[in-house]
């Protein structure tokens, strides 16, 4: 029996679908992860490019957009054990160019930007409280890296009972092996996998209440 057959037999990979109030979560698409000389590489640049029309779609439909950035104190006072594994994370300070959202996806006034110091967008951040306040029940997830901050955020979203859609062409990793393996695993256990075109097609017919 193949690996895929085992998942099918055990009834993994069921679809949760969209709820009534979706938001777009753009995870760590910052200059440092876009640049292969710093923390980027692989297919991250392509994922950023694919996110541009999805971001425009959410804005045109007045749907919430939330960004995350990894931000550490300039004096290193909040550097975590994660920074021992990946020392260059310490360079992602508030003012550092590497920590700013890439120009193609620059946040607009009124769009929430979450600062975080760990992989998950939910860990020790106000993200969950903000989603509750806005009545959000569905997250469309883009960003990087697929095997790191995207996966950690998707697992926490599922743990908090948010319907989660990973935009497959809008997530990237510095190596394609981890990217593909983690996409498969998230699709089996924690999220629905959809392309940008599929997401926009599914959401286009709906009239969403003002948020």
Protein Blocks (a to p, Z undefined) as FASTA:
>chain_A
ZZklmmmmnopaiaebjafbdcdddehiafklmpmklmggjjlmmmmmmmmmmmmmmmmn
opacddddddddfklpmccfklmmmmmlmmmcfklmklpccfklgccehiacdddfbfbl
kgopaklmmmmmnopabdcdedddfklmmmmmmmmmmmnopacdddfklgccfbfklmmm
mmmmmmmmmpccddfklmmmmmmmpccddZZ
